[in-house]
Structure formats: C-alpha cells, structure tokens
Amino acid sequence: MTGFEIVILVSLICVMAALYASVGHGGASGYLAIMALLGVSAALMRPSALILNVLVAALATIMFVRAGFFRWQLLWPFLITSIPCAFLAGAYSINEPTFKILVAATLVIAAVRMFIQQRDEVIRPLPIPLAAVIGGLVGVLSGLVGIGGGILLTPLMILCRWATPREAAAVSAPFILLNSLAGLGGLLFIGLVVEPWLWWASAGAVIGGLIGSRWSIRSGSQLWLRRALGIVLLVAAFKFIVTA
C-alpha cells in the first residue's frame, strides 16, 4: 500500500469511526467496506477490522458508562451466549454471497425503520430467554463475518422497545467490544495477520471514536441518533452487497 493510499485509508477510517461511535458501534462493517474498496487482501481485512473495532468500542464504552447511560441488565442476557458463539465462529472463515445478501436485506429493513418515527416509545422489559437466543445468533454472525454485532443488536433493541436509542448505543458498545475480542481469540487458531499501516489506521480510529462518542453524549436530541444509525445501516448494507 502506497503512502497516499494509507493517508486515504486513515482519513476514511477516522470519519467512519466517528459516525459509528456516535451510535455506540465499533465500525467493523465500515472498515471492511473501506478496505475492500482500497484493495486490501481478505486475509488482512478481518483481523484488522476487529482490532479497530476493539479500540473504538472500548472508547465508546468508557464514554457511555461515565455518562451514566449504561445498563448492565440489558447487556448480560445477550453476552452469555454471544461471547462463546463469537469465539467458536471466529475460528472459521466463510465467503458466502447469499449470506451477505441476506444480511444486507436485514440491514436495509432496519435502516428504513430507523427513519420512521414511532408513536409508542414505552420501554418494554427485556425477555431474558429470547435475548440469550438472539445473543447466540448475533455472536455466530459476528465471528463468521468479522464484526462486533452491534449493527444488528442496536436496531433490534430499539425496534422491540427494549431500550431508548441512547441506552441501546450504551449497551451495544461493550457488546461489540467483548464480541470482537472473542472473535480475535478465535482467529488466533487460524492465524492472525496484520500490516504496519494498521498502527496509523488505529490512530485514526481512536481520534474518530473520541469525536463520535463525545458528540453522541453531548447531544440533547435522540432523533438524530436514529437517523445516524439508519445511515450507518445503509452504508453497511451497501458494503455487503458490493462484496457479495
């Protein structure tokens, strides 16, 4: 990768990290899209995206916890199954076009729903058995694709009215962090390969993550959070479609 390409890569990752961190996400879907467009090899994309994901999600987690938006009771039912599933799935590598199209369709539907204002905003209790099943499924997808899973969990929590947009973002950040670490652990069994440019990309991700997290916490309105998440979902869906 040339010096100019590295500058472009770092700049785009910084912007993507800010956008994703603003909704509590690590940004793996966006990083994969950027690396795919810049011709990064598949062997480097998955571990690089997960490492960047860990950095940004860690920052978002710290910021949301300090701001008082984090609710442990909304996180643990998903984690008990997602972490082991992400670890096991991370040890496998798949490239299934049909799978990517299905994920893209799911993200598009979720994105459309994010732009529709809901009249009933009453928060419902989280059903723990269902949350455990969902956590396991998201964990498998996270490990196989190389994402943290927040891109799927956040809209689901909002649409089911288990959390407000900001609470969902605060829960998704640590969910993504731990799932990404589990996925990286699984990757260690099949070989973890990174390039020197990842250090520069990491710096860009950290800067963008700080900007996005602060922006989210200081904003008084949650409507823009829904719309920002909708844009993020569409970007991720486009990534899956063009790489299918």
C-alpha positions as CSV (number, residue, x, y, z in Angstrom):
1,M,0.0,0.0,0.0
2,T,1.4,3.4,-1.0
3,G,1.8,6.4,1.3
4,F,-1.1,8.2,-0.4
5,E,-3.4,5.1,-0.1
6,I,-2.5,5.0,3.6
7,V,-3.5,8.6,4.1
8,I,-6.8,8.0,2.3
9,L,-7.4,4.8,4.4
10,V,-6.7,6.5,7.7
11,S,-8.8,9.6,6.8
12,L,-11.8,7.4,5.8
13,I,-11.4,5.2,8.9
14,C,-11.4,8.3,11.1
15,V,-14.6,9.6,9.6
16,M,-16.2,6.1,9.8
17,A,-15.2,5.6,13.4
18,A,-16.8,9.0,14.4
19,L,-20.1,8.0,12.7
20,Y,-20.2,4.5,14.1
21,A,-19.1,5.6,17.6
22,S,-21.9,8.2,17.7
23,V,-24.4,5.3,17.8
24,G,-22.3,3.1,20.1
25,H,-20.7,0.9,17.3
26,G,-17.1,-0.1,16.7
27,G,-17.3,0.3,12.9
28,A,-16.1,-3.0,11.6
29,S,-18.7,-3.1,8.8
30,G,-17.5,0.3,7.7
31,Y,-13.8,-0.6,8.0
32,L,-14.3,-3.7,5.9
33,A,-16.0,-1.6,3.2
34,I,-13.2,0.8,3.1
35,M,-10.5,-1.9,3.0
36,A,-12.4,-3.7,0.2
37,L,-12.6,-0.5,-1.9
38,L,-8.9,0.1,-1.4
39,G,-8.0,-3.5,-2.4
40,V,-6.8,-4.8,1.0
41,S,-6.4,-8.6,0.9
42,A,-9.1,-10.7,2.6
43,A,-6.6,-12.2,4.9
44,L,-5.9,-8.8,6.4
45,M,-9.4,-7.3,6.4
46,R,-11.0,-9.5,9.1
47,P,-8.3,-9.2,11.9
48,S,-7.7,-5.5,11.0
49,A,-11.4,-4.6,11.2
50,L,-11.8,-6.5,14.6
51,I,-8.7,-4.7,16.1
52,L,-10.1,-1.3,15.0
53,N,-13.4,-2.4,16.3
54,V,-12.0,-3.1,19.8
55,L,-10.3,0.3,20.0
56,V,-13.4,2.3,19.1
57,A,-15.9,0.2,21.0
58,A,-13.6,0.5,24.1
59,L,-13.7,4.3,23.9
60,A,-17.4,4.4,23.4
61,T,-17.9,2.0,26.3
62,I,-15.9,4.2,28.6
63,M,-17.7,7.4,27.5
64,F,-21.2,5.9,27.8
65,V,-20.5,4.4,31.2
66,R,-19.1,7.6,32.6
67,A,-22.2,9.5,31.2
68,G,-24.5,7.1,33.1
69,F,-26.3,5.6,30.1
70,F,-25.1,2.0,30.5
71,R,-27.5,-0.6,31.9
72,W,-25.9,-3.9,32.8
73,Q,-29.3,-5.7,33.0
74,L,-29.7,-5.0,29.3
75,L,-26.3,-6.4,28.4
76,W,-25.7,-9.7,30.2
77,P,-28.6,-11.7,28.7
78,F,-27.1,-11.2,25.3
79,L,-23.5,-11.7,26.4
80,I,-23.9,-15.2,28.0
81,T,-24.3,-16.7,24.6
82,S,-22.8,-14.3,22.2
83,I,-19.2,-14.5,23.5
84,P,-18.8,-18.2,23.3
85,C,-20.5,-18.3,19.9
86,A,-18.4,-15.4,18.5
87,F,-15.2,-17.2,19.7
88,L,-16.1,-20.5,18.1
89,A,-17.3,-18.9,14.9
90,G,-14.2,-16.7,14.7
91,A,-12.1,-19.9,14.2
92,Y,-13.9,-20.4,10.8
93,S,-13.8,-18.4,7.6
94,I,-16.6,-18.3,5.1
95,N,-17.3,-16.4,1.9
96,E,-21.0,-17.0,1.1
97,P,-22.6,-14.4,-1.3
98,T,-26.1,-15.5,-0.4
99,F,-25.3,-15.0,3.3
100,K,-24.1,-11.4,2.6
101,I,-27.2,-10.6,0.6
102,L,-29.5,-11.8,3.4
103,V,-27.6,-9.7,6.0
104,A,-27.7,-6.7,3.6
105,A,-31.5,-7.1,3.3
106,T,-31.9,-7.2,7.1
107,L,-29.8,-4.0,7.5
108,V,-31.9,-2.2,4.8
109,I,-35.1,-3.1,6.6
110,A,-33.7,-2.0,9.9
111,A,-32.5,1.3,8.4
112,V,-35.9,2.1,6.9
113,R,-37.5,1.5,10.3
114,M,-35.0,3.9,11.9
115,F,-36.3,6.8,9.7
116,I,-39.9,6.1,10.8
117,Q,-41.0,7.9,13.9
118,Q,-42.6,5.6,16.5
119,R,-45.6,7.0,18.4
120,D,-45.3,4.4,21.2
121,E,-42.0,4.9,22.9
122,V,-42.8,2.9,26.1
123,I,-39.9,0.7,27.0
124,R,-40.7,-3.0,27.4
125,P,-39.0,-5.4,29.8
126,L,-36.2,-7.4,28.1
127,P,-37.2,-11.2,27.8
128,I,-34.1,-12.9,29.0
129,P,-34.6,-16.3,27.2
130,L,-35.2,-14.5,23.9
131,A,-32.2,-12.2,24.5
132,A,-30.0,-15.3,25.1
133,V,-31.1,-16.8,21.7
134,I,-30.5,-13.5,19.9
135,G,-27.1,-13.1,21.5
136,G,-26.0,-16.5,20.3
137,L,-27.2,-15.9,16.8
138,V,-25.5,-12.4,16.7
139,G,-22.4,-14.0,18.1
140,V,-22.2,-16.5,15.3
141,L,-22.7,-13.8,12.7
142,S,-20.1,-11.7,14.4
143,G,-17.5,-14.4,14.4
144,L,-18.1,-15.5,10.9
145,V,-18.2,-12.1,9.2
146,G,-15.7,-10.3,11.4
147,I,-17.9,-7.7,13.0
148,G,-18.9,-6.9,16.6
149,G,-22.6,-7.5,16.1
150,G,-23.9,-4.1,17.2
151,I,-25.1,-3.3,13.7
152,L,-27.7,-6.0,14.3
153,L,-28.3,-5.7,18.1
154,T,-28.9,-1.9,18.3
155,P,-31.8,-1.6,15.8
156,L,-33.4,-4.7,17.3
157,M,-33.3,-3.3,20.8
158,I,-34.8,-0.1,19.6
159,L,-37.5,-1.6,17.3
160,C,-38.6,-4.0,20.1
161,R,-38.6,-1.1,22.5
162,W,-36.3,-2.8,25.0
163,A,-34.2,0.4,25.2
164,T,-34.1,4.0,24.1
165,P,-31.7,4.8,21.2
166,R,-29.1,6.2,23.6
167,E,-29.4,3.2,26.0
168,A,-29.1,0.8,23.1
169,A,-26.0,2.6,22.0
170,A,-24.5,2.3,25.5
171,V,-25.3,-1.4,25.6
172,S,-24.0,-2.1,22.1
173,A,-20.6,-0.6,22.8
174,P,-19.4,-3.1,25.4
175,F,-21.3,-5.9,23.5
176,I,-19.2,-5.1,20.4
177,L,-16.0,-4.8,22.4
178,L,-16.4,-8.2,24.1
179,N,-17.6,-10.0,20.9
180,S,-14.7,-8.5,18.9
181,L,-12.2,-9.7,21.5
182,A,-13.8,-13.2,21.3
183,G,-13.7,-13.2,17.6
184,L,-10.0,-12.2,17.7
185,G,-9.4,-15.1,20.1
186,G,-10.9,-17.5,17.6
187,L,-8.8,-16.0,14.8
188,L,-5.7,-16.9,16.7
189,F,-6.4,-20.5,16.0
190,I,-6.3,-20.0,12.2
191,G,-3.6,-17.2,12.1
192,L,-3.7,-13.5,12.9
193,V,-2.0,-11.4,10.2
194,V,-1.7,-7.6,10.3
195,E,0.3,-5.0,8.4
196,P,2.3,-1.9,9.6
197,W,-0.3,0.5,8.3
198,L,-2.7,-0.8,10.9
199,W,-0.9,1.4,13.5
200,W,-1.8,4.6,11.5
201,A,-5.3,3.3,11.0
202,S,-5.6,2.6,14.7
203,A,-4.7,6.2,15.5
204,G,-7.4,7.5,13.0
205,A,-10.0,5.2,14.6
206,V,-9.2,6.4,18.1
207,I,-9.5,10.0,17.1
208,G,-12.7,9.4,15.2
209,G,-14.1,7.3,18.1
210,L,-13.4,10.1,20.6
211,I,-15.2,12.6,18.4
212,G,-18.2,10.4,17.8
213,S,-18.6,9.3,21.4
214,R,-18.5,12.9,22.7
215,W,-20.9,14.1,20.0
216,S,-23.4,11.4,21.0
217,I,-23.3,12.0,24.7
218,R,-23.5,15.8,24.5
219,S,-26.4,15.9,22.0
220,G,-29.7,16.5,23.7
221,S,-31.9,15.0,21.0
222,Q,-32.2,11.3,20.2
223,L,-34.0,11.7,16.8
224,W,-30.7,12.4,15.1
225,L,-29.3,9.2,16.7
226,R,-32.0,7.2,14.9
227,R,-31.2,8.8,11.6
228,A,-27.5,8.5,12.0
229,L,-28.0,4.8,12.8
230,G,-30.1,4.5,9.7
231,I,-27.3,5.9,7.6
232,V,-24.8,3.6,9.2
233,L,-27.0,0.6,8.4
234,L,-27.4,1.6,4.8
235,V,-23.6,2.0,4.5
236,A,-23.1,-1.4,5.9
237,A,-25.7,-2.9,3.7
238,F,-24.1,-1.4,0.6
239,K,-20.8,-2.9,1.7
240,F,-22.3,-6.4,1.9
241,I,-24.0,-6.0,-1.5
242,V,-20.9,-4.9,-3.4
243,T,-18.7,-7.6,-1.9
244,A,-21.3,-10.5,-2.3
